[in-house]
Amino acid sequence: MKKVCIFYWHTPPDIEGVRIERFDPNPHFGEFEGLTFRDFLADGWNGYSKRRSILGGAAGIDKLYRRRDPAYMRMVDEFVSRFADFDLLVMAYNFIHPDVLTSALRTPAKILGFIDDPYTTYQRGIPFLWAFDGAFYISPSYNDRWLFPEALERWGCTTHRWWPLTQPMPLPDQQADFFEGRDVDLVYVGNPHPNKLGRLALLKKRFGERFRVHGRWGLKGFAGWTGLISGKPVYWQRVAPISAEERSRLYRRAKIGFNMHVSESPNETGNMRMYELPAHGVMQVCDKAGRDAHAAIFVPDREAVFYDDLQDAIDRIEYYIAHPAARSEIARAAYQRVRREYDHDRNFAQLIQWALSLKAPPRGSQ
């Protein structure tokens, strides 16, 4: 029985011959649920700031390690005692100092995830890469010049694998009317980001009540107003949250799903929304990626519609609202592609089996 530790946001599926354990560093730095604001300032802020440090990247982790912060070192000691003899460590976010990875965790093969790139590459990725035996990435492109495999090899990592960022979700059997009879023209579900507010505001101005926007937006749903402070465009309307079940029901009513990434010019691609929309029979209108890497995920104009800029997106949305047969054909093809190639459990198992096939090279004393 192979033993795998994973720091990962979903409950991993069972894989024959593999025992998977998860590790959550957060409890080592305190629990904050239910604290009053005064108690949080008195007792919780220190632990909260340490959580932010370990998830924020290499500088924060190095600071805690070099200071031998008691809470951080207790977490490290527990991690080492549990997983030093495991076969594989998969770290979607790495929170273990490289000195520990290379001295106390020599036995397991170690895989580092690149999942928030290009924005966190130089905080969470490159500084740790030398201590890992390989990497997975979720975006086929890094920027407008490099595909992600090319970027990784420039950084010295020659062992890597693309892993589509899907999530466990039941794919409904395709009914005759699955792609028809939808009454919501356009939908976007996602959290606010300063780089996205302007695009959402323009779409809302153009489509009005035909455009449904939901997500976990702070300030009681008025987080779009933060543009007044940051100098970014303002999204004036309140955005209401919805549960996962409500999101699924909304998607099954939607004709077109709008998608975009954090970058305002073609760089990364392959966020989770890119797979969720077609899995629910929604035709996707999505921004393009650097080096046209979006075409590696869905065939343009056959499985998804990709736009150059926001006006191009608006024109395409209007066209496909007015041409339901063409819209349904694209939605159907993408749905079939998701069922055929982007099943979460199957892709996860393939990632783990690939990683287990790697043998951690012997490392000299550090």
Beta strands, then each sheet from edge to edge (+ up, - down):
strand 1: 2-7
strand 2: 18-22
strand 3: 88-91
strand 4: 109-114
strand 5: 134-137
strand 6: 160-162
strand 7: 184-189
strand 8: 211-214
strand 9: 254-259
strand 10: 283-287
strand 11: 305-307
sheet 1: 2+ 1+ 3+ 4+ 5+ 6+
sheet 2: 8+ 7+ 9+ 10+ 11+
end
